[in-house]
């Protein structure tokens, strides 16, 4: 580094980044340059393979900040967006990040100006990177090959090919390690390759499409499954192409069936209507539309009772989505989720864990109160598996709109509503499960279960409940900082 006292006012700096996705390197250099009062127009940020000729003989050394350099001011929102934006393929992204960091020092609220061109561009980069990561999570398809590490061993190794638009491969390695921890796999891309042997992650050089296998025997089964679950009544070709662009089709065995399935969709829909098996219309696109639809829903016996549908509530962009079983008597009367005894107990434990309920989206797996009448009282009854599975349409619609990073399912019914299968709370709690959209599902007991206990049994279960919520709070904080 250049000693602070030797910095000249007209010095131009060329910063060579070791990797195109090295946000940590950029942050360290950017902090030093800001503390040395070096304005954005005197810095060129150059990726590997790029040219540093912009400033001719620009100085490659970063100055050392003076001892009395001011502390760097930066907002949490800027850091959240910047970490993602740094993975974009735009060659000007690091210059944009430095310009906004520089402006932060004079205006700590610059990120609040939604009309600002730099802020809008940063948000666009972040959005594109998140979309690319979602595509990687959704469209990577592994093909099985024999593990060449041990000749004749018959060990299976899974290989996938993916073509990212941005520098997202390293950043998403953890997702695949968590989801396929017990597999040996490789993900090959034109940028770099990832290799997981069940214990250690290795990086490899860029690959070509021909380096990945083109198919395996399991793909016939996958194609049959995809064809069997294809619902022509929910077909929206434009939306499908937006979410699953054609560039990914060649990596997906089921994609070969799409033209034929689309062509026959109208006839298949007519057949379903004639047979009386068409269950739902198109998925609602707003929370208000879901609210209206669930009040008219009579797809299961619960909806035929003398009750009222209860919609979820909370911010539409909440990072946390809390899912319970069904409304209770008080919720049914008020039209709001979790305001009865179980909800009041939940509020106590959320506050204890440092989770702000007002920032979470709170809802239930089943939207109507299931009960049996006993005189003037309505006694709660648990929904059965078919009723939960029928109502999944609505909670999945809420989730698709809110797009939470983390879901907390409370109780076995809520867990089934999220996973489509029954799980053991004892076995599932405390360990996150990755969902297909990249969000995390955490499972715990329902607070109504705690209300049915007393003495040492309740104390024990409340400790477990508190531990689950504390883990969720910690994970939310990690997500906010990442």
N, C-alpha and C positions, 0 to 999 in steps of 0.2 A: 504493500500500500504506500501511497505518497504521504509523507508527513504533512500535517495540516498547514504548517507555516510556509510550505513551498507551493501551495495551490495558487495558480494564476487564474485571473477572472475570465480569460479567454480560452482556457483549456477545454478541449473537446475529448469526450471519453467514449471508447468503444468497449462495450461489455460483452464478452463472448460467453454464452451460456453453455455449460457442459452437456445438457440434455434439453430437448424442446419442452419437457414437462416439469422442469426443476423449479418449482415455485419457491422452495426454500432458499435456493441460490439467489434467485431474483430478489427475494425479500431482504436478505442480508445485505446485498449490494445497494439496493434501493434505499434502505435506512441510512447507510453511511453517506450516500450521495445527498440525500435530503438534509442530513445534519451538517453537511459541508456547504449547504446553500447552492447546490448545482442545479440550475433550472432544466426543465425537460428538453429544451431545444439544443442542449449541449451534450446529449447522450444518445448513442446508437446502441440498441439492444440487438445482438446478432445470435441467431440460432446455429447449431452445428451444421456446417456445410454452407452457411450464409456468408455474405461478403461484408467486410468492415470498411469498405472504401468510401462510405458516405462522408466521413470526415478526413479522408486522406490518411494522415499520420496521427490519428487520434490516439490518446494515451490509453493503454490497455490496463493500467493499474488504477485501482479504486482508492480514493483518498481516505486517510484516517480522520475521523471526526475530531474536532478540537475538544479539549477537556470540558469546556463550558457549553458544549453543544446542547441545544434544547431537546427535550423528550419528544419522540414522534407521536403525533396525534393521528388516530385512525379509528373508524367506527367498526363495530362488529359486523354490520351489514356489508361494508366494503370487503372485509376479510373473507366473509362467506362467499361472496360473488367472485372475488379475485382468485381464490383457489381453484374454482371451476374454470373461470375465463382463461387462466394460464394454460389450460389443456387444449384450448382452441387452436385451429390451424392458421388463424389469421396472423401474418408476420408482424403486424403492428400491435398485437395484444399487450406486449410488455411495455411498449411506449405508452399505451393507453393507461395501463395500471400505474405507471410512474406519474403520469400527468395528474391522475386523480389523487394519488398519494400526496403529491406536491400541493395540490389545491386544498387538501384536507387541513394542511397546517394553518391556512388562513381562514378556512371556513369548515368547521367540524361538522356542519350539517349539510354539506354539499350533496350527500347521497339522498337527501330527502326531496331534492328537486327533480321530479319525474320528467320535466320538460328539458332538462339539461342533456345536450347531445352526448357528452361523455358517459353520463349515467345510463342513458338509454342504450348506448352501444355496449356497455359492460353487461347490462341485463340481457341483451340479445345474445352475447357470447355465452353467458351462463346458461341461458335457455337451450341453446344449440348443443352445448356439451352434455347437459342433463338428458336431452332427447337422444343423443348418440349413445350415452351410457345405458339408457333404457332399452334401446335397440340391441345393444350387446347382450344384456341380460335376457332379452326375450328371444333372440334369433340365433344365438350360438347353438349349433347342433353337433353333438359328439358322435363320431363313428368309431366303432370298436375295431382294433387291430391287435395282432398278437404282439406281446411285449418282446422286443428284440434284445432286451437286456440279458435274458436267460434263454438261450437257444432251446427250443423244444419244450419250454416250461408251460406253454399254454396260458401264461398270465395275460390278462387283458389290459390294454392301454387304449385310452379314448382320445381321439384327435378331432379337433374342430378347426374350421377356417372361418375367419371373419374379416371384413374390410371396414374399419372405422373411418369416419370422416375426420376425426380429431385425435389428439394424443391422449386417449383415454385408457389405453390397455393396462398400464401399470396401476393406475388409480382404481381399476375394477378387479384387480387380481384377488383382493380379499373376498369379494363377493363369491367368486367361484371356489376359492379354498373352503369357505364356510359351507357352501351348498354341496360341494362334491369332495368333502374331506377324505372320504374312504376310497376314492377312485384315483388311479394314476391317469393323468390327462395332460394334454398339450393343446394350447390355443395358438394357432399360427395366423399371423397377420402380415400385411406388407410393410409394417413399421417395425415390429419386433415379435418375438415369440415368448410364451410363458410355458413352463414345464413344472408339473407338480407330481412328486413321487409318493405322496401320502404323508410326507414329513417335511420336505424342503421345497421351497419355490426357487426355480432357476429361470434366468432370462436367456434367450437365445437371439440370434440375428433375425432379420426380416426374412420372410418366406414367400413362396409363390403358391398360387392356387393348386398347382399340380403336386405340391408336396403333401397335400391332405388327401385322405381316401375319399372316393366318390360315393361310397355306399356300404351298407352291411346288411346281413339277413334280417335284423330287427326292424328295418325300415318298412317292410311290407306290413308288419303288425301295426306300426305307427300310422301308416296311410289308412289302413282299415279303421283304426280308432278315430282318426280325424274325420273321415267320411261319415262315421256313425254319429258323431256329435255335432256335425254341421247343421245349423238351424236356419233354413231359408227365410223364416219369418223375421229374423234379426239381421238380414243381409243389408248392408249399406256399402256399396262398392266404393264410393268416394272415400268414406271414412276408413275402409279397410286398406285402400292403397296409401292413404296418408299415414296410417299406423304401421303398415307392413309394406314399404316400398318394394318395387320389383327387384331392385338390386340385391335384396336378401333372398329372393326366391330360390336361386340356384343352390343355396346352402341348406334348404329346408325340404325334406322328402315330401311333406304334405303339399308343398306349393304346386307340384305337378297336377294335383287334383283340382285346383281352384278354378281354372277356366270351365271345366266340365260341370263342377258343382254350381257355379254361378249361372251357367247356361240353363241348367235344369231347376233353378231355384223356384221360379214361378209355378211350375207344375207341381213340385214337391209341396209348396205352401198350400196350394189348392187341395192337395190330397190330405194334408194335415187338418185343414179346416173341415173337410168333409168327414174326417174321422173323429173330430172333436178333440184333437190333441194339441191344438195351438194354445199355448198357455199365456203368453204375454205379448204386448205390442212392443214397439221399439223402446229401447232403454231411455228413460227420461234424461234430459240434458241439464237440468237445473234442480237444485234442492226444492224449490217451490213446486216444480212439476212432480217430484217424488211425493211431497206432502199431499198434494191433491190426489195423486193416484192411489196412495195407500188407504185413503179414506173411502175409496170406492172398491178396494180389493176384496174379493170374496172367494179367493182361490183355495182356502182351507176352512175347516169348520170354525176356527177361532173368529174369523171375520164375520161369521153369521150370528155371533152372540150380541147381546145388548151392550156394546162397548164402543169406544172411539179409538181410532188409530193415533199413535203418539209418534211424532216425527223427532228425529235427532235435533240437537241444537249446538251452536258453537261457531267459531270462525270457519269460513269456507276454506281457508288456506292453513288450517291447523296442522302442526307437525305431529300432534298426538290425537289419535282417535280411540276413545274408550267405548267398549262394546259390552253391554250387559245381556241379560236373557230376554226379558219382556217387560212391558209396563206393569206396575202393580195397581192396586185399587186407587190410590191417591194420584198416581200418574195418569190413569185413565180419566179421572174426573177433571184434572187440571190441564191435560194435554201437553205436559212437559215431562221429560225423562229424569229419573233419579231425584225426586223431591221427597219421597216417602222415607221411612226409617232406614232402609238400606242406603238410599242416597245421602241421607244426613250422616250416616256412619262413614260412607265413602269420603265425604267432604273432610271429615276429621283426619282420616288417614292420608288423603292427598296433601292437606296442609302440612301434616307432619313430615311428609317426604319432600316438601318444597315444590310440589306440582300445582300450578295455578289452573284450577278447573276452568276458569274463564277463557283460557287460551287453548283449551282442548275441545274437540268435537265429541259430544257424548250422545250415544244412541243405543238401540237395542237390536238384537238379532231378529226377534219377532215383534211385530209392530202393534198387535192388539193384545189386550189382557185376557188370558185364558183363566177361567174360574168355574167353580161349581156353586150354585146358589144354596145357602143353608139359612132359611128364614130370611131375615133382612141382610144377612152378611154374604159377601162374595168371597169364597175361599180360593186362594191361588192354587192353580194346577200347572205343573211343568209341561211345556210343549213337547210333543213327541218328535221323533226324527223326521218324519215326513213333513210335519208342519214347519220345522226349522228349515229343512231343505227348500220348501216352497218359498219361504220368506227370504231366502238368501238373495233372491233377485233384487230386493229392495236395499238391503244393507250393502250389497256389492255395488249398486248404483250410487249410493251415498259415498262409498269409498272411492269410486272412479272419479267423482267430482272433487272431493276434498283432497285426495291424493296425499294422505298422511305419510310421514316417514316411518312412524312407529304406531302399531296398533296394540292395545291392551285388551285382551278378551278375558272377561271375568265370568268364570263358571264353564261347565261342560257344554251347555247349550250355545254359549257365545263362541267357544272354541270350534264347535261343529259348524257354526254359521260361517266361520272364517276359513275352515279347512275342508269342509264337506265330509268329514268323518269324525267319529267319536274318539276322543283321546282321554288319557288319564291325567287329571290335574296334578297329582303327586309327581308323575314322571315328567310332565311337560313344563312345569313351572321353573322359573329361574334360568332357562336357556332360550335364547331367541331362535325363531324359525324364520328363514328367509322366504318371502313370498315372490311370486313370479314377476311382480312389477318392481322388485328391489326393496320394498319396504320390509320392516321386521315385525314379526308377531310375537308378543309376549303373553303368556297365559298365567292366570292366577285364579284364586277362588273368588266367588261372588260374595259381596259383603253381607247379603242375606244369610249366607251360611254361617257367618260369625254371630249373627243375631240369634241363631238357634242353639248356640252353645253357651256354657257358663263355666265358671271356675277355672281350673287349670287348663282344661281343653280349649276354652276360648282364649286364654292368655297365650297358649302355644300357637294357635292358628293366627292370632293377631300379630305375633312376632313374625311369622312366615309372610303374612300379607304385607307388613311394613317392609320386610326385606325385599319382596318383589317390587314394591313401589319405589323403594330407594334405588334399586337397580335400573328401573325404567327412567327415573329422574337423572341418574348418572349418564345413561345412554343418550337421553335427549340433549344433555349438555354437550356430550361428545359430538353429536350430530350437528349441533349449532355451531361448534368451533371448527368443524371439518369443511 
